[in-house]
């Protein structure tokens, strides 16, 4: 019987391990015959004809290439692995994504390059999504990293400004690790959602590079699933109808606009926003992957 194999990062930590975990959990929830293994030569015999293998460049040293197996590749040149058919490339959507829109904002399929561009999305089931609560919290929780690199692609500069803007409204800023239980300071999805749910703003702000390149962060979907209205210094109006989200690159204006929204209006907006993000769960993302893998 054919199965789905998540190849690599089972026992070692890398930031992409969270993606593999979400794929694996979603596949099991969808009733798929799925296994998750480390990138080891000893696991090579597990890949058989008819299997579908998900893999990433940082954990593909021992990836076996089996005739009749299908491959979902992230940041891997198929030719470098000797794969010339039965594959798709999986990439995160940005403004440089190529191909045709498939009827959803931020999702494109390039048939010539066999590349599907889409956000990673939200791993939790809609049944676990939360609604806004009425309370008087003065702590804005940030789940994730504050970082930068030599290419200045990180969020460090904007976050410094954002924290100062929050302070001008007497709001405390508190960073709480990352949304992965694989690290000592990590949180479960449930714990992270509870913190976002009691944050007064819950904005999915990004660094300037991500904003300019139209990168769609997982945080946008996760925060909405946790009961926050769509808000960001980046512009996501393509996904959300007018009157649902708050998008402003000026952090003070962004914060003020969110604070001006009543609890009753937030409930209405969150309900509408959560309906809009239903196509961006990992389950729906996997359905698209299998659909285009079959073309």
FENWO-V415265 format. One record per backbone hydrogen bond with DSSP energy under -1.0 kcal/mol. NH is the residue of the N-H (numbers start at 1). CO is the residue of the C=O. Records with the same first field share a line. If there is no record, write none. Layout:
NH = CO  CO
This chain:
4 = 33
5 = 52
6 = 35
7 = 54
8 = 37
17 = 14
20 = 16
21 = 17
22 = 18
23 = 19
24 = 20
25 = 21
26 = 22
27 = 23
28 = 24
29 = 25
30 = 26
31 = 28
32 = 27
34 = 32
35 = 4
37 = 6
40 = 38
43 = 40
44 = 41
46 = 43
47 = 44
50 = 68
51 = 48
52 = 3
53 = 70
54 = 5
55 = 72
57 = 74
59 = 56
63 = 60
69 = 66
70 = 51
71 = 86
72 = 53
73 = 88
74 = 55
81 = 78
82 = 79
83 = 78
88 = 71
89 = 114
90 = 73
91 = 116
95 = 213
97 = 94
100 = 109
102 = 107
107 = 104
108 = 117
109 = 100
110 = 115
115 = 110
116 = 89
117 = 108
118 = 91
122 = 280
128 = 125
129 = 126
130 = 225
140 = 172
142 = 174
144 = 177
152 = 149
156 = 147
159 = 155
160 = 156
161 = 157
162 = 158
163 = 159
164 = 160
165 = 161
166 = 162
167 = 163
168 = 164
169 = 166
170 = 167
171 = 166
172 = 138
174 = 140
176 = 142
180 = 178
186 = 183
187 = 178
192 = 188
193 = 189
194 = 190
195 = 191
196 = 192
197 = 193
199 = 196
204 = 231
205 = 203
211 = 207
212 = 208
213 = 209
214 = 211
215 = 210
220 = 217
222 = 218
223 = 219
224 = 220
225 = 221
226 = 222
227 = 224
228 = 223
232 = 246
239 = 236
240 = 236
244 = 241
246 = 230
248 = 232
254 = 250
255 = 251
256 = 252
257 = 253
258 = 254
259 = 255
260 = 256
261 = 258
266 = 262
267 = 263
268 = 264
269 = 265
270 = 266
271 = 267
272 = 268
273 = 269
274 = 270
275 = 271
276 = 272
277 = 273
280 = 277
281 = 278
282 = 122
285 = 281
286 = 282
287 = 283
288 = 284
289 = 285
290 = 286
291 = 287
292 = 288
293 = 289
294 = 290
